[in-house]
């Protein structure tokens, strides 16, 4: 064989060997809890660390709004999510599996007005504009809306795209009330000094779930899960989590824990009895 032939055969063998096979790049889509710059500032350092520690490449994929991001998920354009939009009976069939969650207190859906608002009861909201992050927001939209429907109260829903924008619209007087979750309302109060009057609070729900598509191999899911749940145990990982949390106003001790589908049964109970309009 000529030197050129030997070189070509060597390249073919290298290209076909498992050690040199191209590793897949998985898309990771977290629900838009904040605007796009804040969402990217929080998640990019985290998924870069997880990619390095797991050996499984992740890249961030988010839409302009939470509904856009969930549309990517439903179109099977992503493989990992941080979401609570996949527990309805119809979406349960898609095969997403919980492997982790973020630490922190249980969340409650809340309906709130500004502290100086003349509105005192839910009944006062009948016929009024009420702002939400988006129609896919489970705790911030579906849970409060289910309560309003059950009481025969009709509001005009306004969808802002993310929770920061929803608070901004309430402050600008474009809506009389906001639907959100307890942690985001408390965080906004602490960071901005804005005082709210809480008109209603739901039962407890766990925070969003880290989930993997059934298209991802069990080996890669385990590697990614271990990287998330062990992140706070290293000095480097803990510092990344602290800085990321500071950037969006989360508790700086926030980190990730293992979780399973059973931890999210409260979501399934909601769908079992919720009004059809919010299922």
C-alpha angles and dihedrals in degrees: 000000000000120000089251091054092049090050093051093048090049091053091050092051092049093048091051097047119102091232090063098036111123112259116232120251112222123206117229118202120187120188112262101255090157136019118291098265092051093043091052092044090054101042107033096069090044097051091043089057092045090050092052095047097042099040086228114117116230128181129189119250117179133160129222090262136020089255090055091050092050089049088060089052095049090047088056092240093133136051105199129039143178099211149120094206097095105069101088115111092252095049093042086071091064090078103239113159129205116233104160150356140201121264120248140094123309112273129235128201110240140191111209142174130192113279092247094050119123089222110105107165139032089250089063088064094065108127093004130124112258122187126220134174091245145313091269094057103113103192095025098046117007096046096047092041091052089055092050092048092049089056094046093247116146119201129178103244117220116193115210099182098242138019097259090055090048091056090047092054091049091051090048091056095246091125136026097220142013133222114214143126127278097248094052092047092048091046093050091049092050095047101037102026091234114152121215134192110222111218098179140006127196132215120281124286128179118248121263119307131237104230138178130210118243086241090073118088118249089240093057092044091053091049093050093044092051092048092052096045095044096044096097092051094071125068092233095047094045091052092050091050092048094051093044092050092048090053092062102029099257124144105281091226090060115130141146131279135188114265140170137209090264090067089066100053090117088068092054091048089055092054091048092065106018122118112270091244092069102035 
